[in-house]
Amino acid sequence: MRARTTMLAGAVAAACVATLLVAEAQEEAAQEAPRTSWGAPDLRGTWDFRTITPFERPASFADQEFLTADEVEEFEAAVREQRAAREANSEYTENQGDVDVGYNSFFIDSGTQMSRTMRTSLVVDPPNGRVPAMTEDARARARARFDTWGSPPRTPADRNTAVRCITGFNSGPPMTPGAYNNIMEVFQTPDYVAIRTEMVNDHRIIPVAERAPLREDLRLWKGDSRGHWEGDTFVVTTTNFSEDTAFRNTGRDLVLTERFTRTSEAGLLYEYTVDDPASYEANWSTALEMQKTEDLIYEYACHEGNLAMMLMLRGARLQEAEGRGDDQCLASWYRGAAAAVQDEDPDEDER
């Protein structure tokens, strides 16, 4: 009787294992990345790239590349507590966080969750999760740029392209999580992939078919993007940037490589590599899993009712008339970056 009972228990256990394996296989099949009617991985949809994953790995994580689920939950809770404490202790009016750039917490929408890559930073290469050091040439270019932005403007050209509504500060390329409008929509045909970001209603139409490269002297705000498929990954190479684009202090010869991989029904892995020897001592790469969303993309009318540029120019002329012109006009969100490119090496935790 005992033997029969043992055999029966073993059979039940085997059946349970088999059932679990079938369920897992069905779940994996359901999670397979969808494909288009012409057989390519389907990148279409609206994607949310908000995340609180740090861009560079904080010193507190040391050599830790990935987090456990419990550690992710702990990190997210700490961020929520820090935000609540900052708002409660603000010296400004209710929810006022940064009056010099005209924002309060109502406008900030940087997310509440870490990327599902479970990494401790968006930067994945170098392995330490830190962007390589800038070259002295790049630091000199950055210092000149910040000096211009920190002085009363002579013309609109003395302000950056985001302030002038030419480019968005997170719309790319590459797309980077920012304070708000972290959403994009992808359209796709066999011959083109188009990306529309909510930030400044920016868009790119990327040809998939091979085309002759642009001439060296043709420079574009968003560069010249060309795409091709490597297996199930859509790879986009962008060159011919304008020297004024300067993503994270890069130069006009930046070669940017983006990779889009549909990981599941709800996930789109977005990776990019910065290749710019004139600006960085080594190449570096990031990875972020965007999440599918039902949210709509709304018009971002950057210049409609935008009095900031007119007021800055009017204020600069007033300063000139009064014999003043050395005021510090650099907004607070640039001051850390400006300090990091001075002649002395910045503290590692502030880079």
Helices and strands as residue ranges (DSSP letters): H 2-31, E 45-48, G 59-61, H 69-88, E 96-98, G 99-101, E 103-104, G 105-107, E 123-125, H 136-149, G 156-158, E 183-188, E 192-197, G 199-201, E 203-207, E 224-230, E 233-239, G 247-249, E 255-262, E 267-275, E 284-292, H 308-321, H 332-340, G 348-350
